[in-house]
Amino acid sequence: MAGDTPRRRLSAILSADVAGYSRLMAADEAATVATLNACRAVFRDAIAAEGGRVVDTAGDSVLSVFDSAVAAVACALAVQE
């Protein structure tokens, strides 16, 4: 493969998690899980709308990847709204 130019790809990563998750789970596990599932749905919709892809949703976090930083920021703003 001498002379081959390396293929480069620029991606943006959006990572988010729940502030105070352990405290919330200790206070009311059922309500926290229900709220977490509702928030994940919001994230999934916003990520898909901006052309991103969910990589993982371990525990209380969401990890996603986008082909542009602009799309990642637009997704973050949409989720915050």
Buried (B, 14 or more C-beta within 10 A) or exposed (E): EEEEEEEEEEEBEBEBEBEEBEEBBEEEEEEBEEEBEEBBEBBBEBBEEBEBEBBEBEEBEBBBBBBBEEBBBBBBEBBEE
